[in-house]
Amino acid sequence: MLKRQPIGVFPGTAGFFLLPPIHNADTIMPSLLQGFIPKPCPKEWQFFLAAIEGEPVERVEELLPDTKEGYFNRFILYPEEQHYMKAKSMVEGDLLLLLDAVAWRLNMKQEPPRYNDITSDEIRAFILATHAYDAFQKDNWMKGIQLLQEAAQIVKGISPIFSARLLSEVAATKQSIGMIDNELVDLYKTALSLTEHSSFEDMRAELTFQLGTAYQELADKNNAYYLEAIKCYNKALKTYRKDNYPEAYAMVHMNLALAYLAMPPNAHNYHLKSAMAIQSLREALRFLNKENHTDLWCSATINLANALQYAKSSHIEDNLWEAVALYEDVLKVRTKESDPHGYARLIANQGTALSHLGAFSSAVPKLNEAKQIFEELGDRESIKVVEDMLLEIKMKQEELSKQ
């Protein structure tokens, strides 16, 4: 068996594979652990290259060597009892522990395996991570986070990419359960630093994007973090280009727009931040459509309509009519039956835009309908906003009748 294995380094199936021993493996492995495939790739490792390049499972299987590593990998490709038992008959020690950890992840064992102090670092980290996922399944979030952090620390020196992937899972988990603090920012930064010399540009872009979202969520407490978030999103866009990653490109532009919109205005940035937000939302909508990305498309369209409605511009009327039309587009997707609160907010916003245009006869029915729904839902704050707008319209109509 090789002294080191690239477990957890590459995404997908390749991240589970074992490599058979080859000549000069120890000199190749440090570079491989950073994601760089040796050129030319040794013939014994051609199956590994095929998996990384996304070739069909059948082709990967054809290239598997007739070794214990080959039988282990066949079980990864075909997680069936017969392949598990065959692999189990051929491995022992650390590899048997690893096999059982993989079997648990593939829902073939009820409990993850235990490890001991002589288990090699990357396999021990893999098993610890498996126990972390088991803890998550039992809603024991803190235990799972602790185990993932321990696993990341174990392999930090020998397999920095594996460590970075584990830390990114810690960060993502903390963020998903609302543990938003400066430690979360540090986790993303540490993971990024571990990928600095690797070949995984897409991984760095994803981590940079997630770091931006962490900054953005913390910006309510520190407004300077809005600028940090914007820097992260712009950096992520250097990798997430529209031709290669259209959906990720759109997502980054959506977050970029939200950061600009949420940033507190001042005399210097008021016009610029609205213009930048509108530009990013238009760019996102070039790559989103309501058929394939319904929720994202609705969110981007609504945000664009809101931004247009309140943007200071020499084309205010044009912006307002465009906003009205955008709200109408979303109303074809978001119905009162499927989302009464969202529907009410939409027609309230549309009614407000129409009132700014002086189209009171169209605005009032929409605002009244929104008010009725908010009353049914018990949303007093929204009721007050709509009532204020209706009162403002009434006052304007009275002024016009006196002229």
ABEGO torsion letter per residue (X at the ends): XBABBABGABBEAAAABBBBBBBGAAAAAAAAAAGBBBOBBBAAAAAAAAAAAGBBAAAAAAABBBBAAAAAAAAAABBBAAAAAAAAAABBEAAAAAAAAAAAAAGABABBBBBBAABBAAAAAAAAAAAAAAAAAAGBAAAAAAAAAAAAAAAAAABAAAAAAAAAAAAAAAAAAGBBBAAAAAAAAAAAAAAAABABAAAAAAAAAAAAAAAAAAAAABAAAAAAAAAAAAAAAAABBAAABAAAAAAAAAAAAAAAAABBBBAAAAAAAAAAAAAAAAAAAAABBAAABAAAAAAAAAAAAAAAAABBBAAAAAAAAAAAAAAAAAAAABBAAABAAAAAAAAAAAAAAAAAAGBAAAAAAAAAAAAAAAAAAGBAAAAAAAAAAAAAAAAAAAAAAAX
